[in-house]
C-alpha cells in the first residue's frame, strides 16, 4: 500500500496534464472551424474553408482569378473566409447600388485590418465615420477644374522627361518593358505633385525620394506571420502592432519631414509665388481664413496622409493603367490609328493644353481609357463594412460584415458586357453610356465614397498618352506577351511587364 501511495500523486498529475491537453486539443479543433458557419447561416454559397486559414489557398493565384471563379461557380452573391474573417462578395448591380448609395449611411467605412500605420491611416482612404466626412468635404476643392488645370504644366514636364528617355528605344528599335519606364515617370509625377519635389528618377535612382518609394512598396508581412494573424486575429493583431517597424517608421518619417519642410517654406512665400501642385491644393482647401485667425481643417498628419495616398494611387494605379492602355493599343493597331488621327486633329486645333479642351475635345481617347479600365481595372475590388444589421434585396447582412464589390467580375460579366474579353472602345460612345445599366462600371468605386481623385487620375493618363502618341507609335514585338499574364495580390497589374517597340512618327 505504501508503494502504491508513492505513485498516486504522479499518476494524478499525469492524468490532469493529459486531460488538460485533451481539452485544449478539443477546444483548438472547435476554434479552427467555429467561425465558418456564418455564410451558410446567411444562405450564401462559398468554397469549403480549411481549418484556421479559411479560404486562403483559394487565392493562391491572386484575387483577380479567384473573383472570376467565385462569380462563375456561385453567382453574383457569394462569400469566402480569410482566416476567421467573413467576406460577402457582390457583383450584382442593384445590390451594389444599395450598398454604395441607397444604404450608404450603413456602409460608410472601408475594412480596417488593425495593422495599418501612419501616414496612410490619416488618409481619406482609411478615415472613418464623421472624420472621413469632414476631411473629404475639405478636400473636394483640391480637385476642382481650376486646380487640375494648374497642374497640367507639371504633369507635362514629367511627360517630356519620359519622352526624352524613350527616344533611344525609338531610335534603336529595341524591344523594352515600358512598364518600367512608366514606373519612373509616375514616381516623378508623385514627387512633383504631392511632395513638391522636382526630379528625374531615371537619372537619379539614388535620390532619397526614389529610395524611400521603393522601401514604401517593398514592405510586406511575412507569410508565416500573416497565417498566424488570420488564424488568431484577436491575439496576433495586437502583438503584430507591438513588433518593431524600423523600416516603415523611417519611410514614414521621411515623407512626413519632406511635406513639413516644403509646407514651411511655402508659408514664407506670397500666395501667388507658391507652386501650383497637388500638395498646395490640399493646403489651400484645408485652410479656413474666416475669423480673426486662419485655421486648418486638416491636421499636419492628415496632410501627409493625403500625400501618401497620392503616392499609392499615383504610382501603382497610374503605372498599371498606362501599361494596360499601351498594351491594348499595340495589340490593336486599328484602334491606335483612329486615336492618332484624333490626337493630330487636337494638336492642330489647340495651341496649348488646357483642362477644358482636354475634357471636351478628345472623345476617342476617353473611350480608349474607359475601355482599358473596364478590361483591366487596377482597383478591381473594394470593401464596405456594415455598421448595423440590415437587409439588401431580401438578403440579411449582419452588423460588422464586410461586403466586397468584385469590380473585375462585374466588368467581365457577359450579361452586361457582350464578349467581355474583346477590347472595344465603342462600348463607351456617348450613346452607349446613356443606355448602360447603372453600377455595371466601377473602376473608381461609386457613391459618396467613390474615388475623390478620379478626375486627376484620368487627367494624368490622358496627358501621358497624348504626349506619347504625338511622338511615337506602339508596336508589338516577339517579346510581347499575348495574352497578357496578370498579378493581383494588391492592385491588378501585368505580371511580367509589357514588352513593346516604339516607332517615331
C-alpha positions, 0 to 999 in steps of 0.5 A: 500500500505504501508503494502504491501511495508513492505513485498516486500523486504522479499518476494524478498529475499525469492524468490532469496534464493529459486531460488538460491537453485533451481539452485544449486539443478539443477546444483548438479543433472547435476554434479552427472551424467555429467561425465558418458557419456564418455564410451558410447561416446567411444562405450564401454559397462559398468554397469549403474553408480549411481549418484556421486559414479559411479560404486562403489557398483559394487565392493562391493565384491572386484575387483577380482569378479567384473573383472570376471563379467565385462569380462563375461557380456561385453567382453574383452573391457569394462569400469566402473566409480569410482566416476567421474573417467573413467576406460577402462578395457582390457583383450584382448591380442593384445590390451594389447600388444599395450598398454604395448609395441607397444604404450608404449611411450603413456602409460608410467605412472601408475594412480596417485590418488593425495593422495599418500605420501612419501616414496612410491611416490619416488618409481619406482612404482609411478615415472613418465615420464623421472624420472621413466626412469632414476631411473629404468635404475639405478636400473636394476643392483640391480637385476642382477644374481650376486646380487640375488645370494648374497642374497640367504644366507639371504633369507635362514636364514629367511627360517630356522627361519620359519622352526624352528617355524613350527616344533611344528605344525609338531610335534603336528599335529595341524591344523594352518593358515600358512598364518600367519606364512608366514606373519612373515617370509616375514616381516623378509625377508623385514627387512633383505633385504631392511632395513638391519635389522636382526630379528625374528618377531615371537619372537619379535612382539614388535620390532619397525620394526614389529610395524611400518609394521603393522601401514604401512598396517593398514592405510586406508581412511575412507569410508565416506571420500573416497565417498566424494573424488570420488564424488568431486575429484577436491575439496576433493583431495586437502583438503584430502592432507591438513588433518593431517597424524600423523600416516603415517608421523611417519611410514614414518619417521621411515623407512626413519631414519632406511635406513639413519642410516644403509646407514651411517654406511655402508659408514664407512665400506670397500666395501667388509665388507658391507652386501650383501642385497637388500638395498646395491644393490640399493646403489651400482647401484645408485652410479656413481664413474666416475669423480673426485667425486662419485655421486648418481643417486638416491636421499636419498628419492628415496632410501627409496622409493625403500625400501618401495616398497620392503616392499609392494611387499615383504610382501603382494605379497610374503605372498599371493603367498606362501599361494596360492602355499601351498594351491594348493599343499595340495589340490593336493597331486599328484602334491606335490609328483612329486615336492618332488621327484624333490626337493630330486633329487636337494638336492642330486645333489647340495651341496649348493644353488646357483642362477644358479642351482636354475634357471636351475635345478628345472623345476617342481617347476617353473611350480608349481609357474607359475601355482599358479600365473596364478590361483591366481595372487596377482597383478591381475590388473594394470593401464596405463594412456594415455598421448595423444589421440590415437587409439588401434585396431580401438578403440579411447582412449582419452588423460588422460584415464586410461586403466586397464589390468584385469590380473585375467580375462585374466588368467581365460579366457577359450579361452586361458586357457582350464578349467581355474579353474583346477590347472595344472602345465603342462600348463607351460612345456617348450613346452607349453610356446613356443606355448602360445599366447603372453600377455595371462600371466601377473602376473608381468605386461609386457613391459618396465614397467613390474615388475623390481623385478620379478626375486627376487620375484620368487627367494624368493618363490622358496627358501621358498618352497624348504626349506619347502618341504625338511622338511615337507609335506602339508596336508589338514585338516577339517579346510581347506577351499575348495574352497578357499574364496578370498579378493581383495580390494588391492592385491588378497589374501585368505580371511580367511587364509589357514588352513593346517597340516604339516607332517615331512618327 
